[in-house]
Amino acid sequence: MRGILKILLLAILATGVAWWVAELPGRVSGDIAGYTIETTTPMALLAFILVLLVCLFIMGVLGALLRLPGMGSRWRAERRRTGGDLAVTRTLVAIAAGAGNDARREAHKARRLLGDTPQTLLLAAEAARLAQHDDEAEIAFRALTEREGAALLGYRGLFRLAVGREDWAEAATLATLAERAHPGADWLRPERSRLAIRSGDWVGALELAPRGPTRAALAVAAARAEPDPRKAAVLAKQAWRLDPTLTPAALGYAEHLRQAGKERTAQSVVRHAWTVAPHPDLGTFALQPLTDPLERARAAQRLTGANPEHPESRLLLARTDLEAGLVGEAKHQAEAAQAAGLHQRRLFLLLAEIAEAEGHDPGAGRTALRLAADADPDSAWRCESCHGAFPSWHPACPSCSAPGSLRWKMA
């Protein structure tokens, strides 16, 4: 209804204006090139409006003709952008699907249509890396390092390439450059920590390590690598305080105490370690200053006194008793370990030695040797990450490089 009213009002208004123009009095005349033109005022006004409209139309046509080149350029640019965006999408899809060659082809198309923007360079580098064209990926990543605001992307990509080819020196340099480009990047700290571990920079790895059990292992390694005895002693004590149950930490600290002439404190550290986590190396360290077999047997009693029923305690007492000629006591301790559920090869070999020392039952020794052939594996350092077994301790697993993952365990 309102629309109809508006149309009626406009029609009335137009009619009124036309009526007013038609009623204007007077005449208009003019001379043009020797001709005299004379007409009424309404006709002159109508002619003026018509001439004005024709001029505006001509000017519009001329303007459109002048704008044609620019409109063509914008159309071509829009077409290139649309094609480039489609190529970017297809590159992402190909990378997600693991199709390296398809990703490279689409990434090259995106660069051709959109130019070398940070986005297209990154896609081209990742596509080339996926297709195992590392040289091509490196060129694109290096181009990224020269782009303001995108340098971190380039350095991170180059860092991954260096790690992939195990170029640890180059990786360390790139990690430093990445830190400068984007200080405090969350991904960089653990990467630098792993790099320090791989390159044997234990002090650097300790500084980068987060709070947790891995710090003790790294502190042990840092103490071993430190040439300054005083700094090494501080690191060894730090490792022991971080994890008193870690045998290498206790042994490292005790060794520094022994070298400083603090034998009683060193023995106290070892006894505490045996109480919480017995290990054969602790017994070797504790008994090292003693040469008399009976003294060694008595020292073993003192060492194991707080944890006498542990299998490692039984085995240490059996060994030292056997060396001291206390064959009956040695047999008692070994059989007690077997009764407690220990069925390792080293136990049965020890029982064979005890049987040989007794001398009156040769069959017992042969039986022990047969049992040793089918016995459980001896305790070893086992990785809690990859479950690999190793005869000696390492600050990082030799197989999976996980720091602080090796623990003394039975099979």
Summary of the structure (lengths in Angstrom):
residues: 411
radius of gyration: 44.7
end to end distance: 92.5
largest distance: 155.9
contacts: 1236
relative contact order: 0.04
helix: 71%
strand: 6%
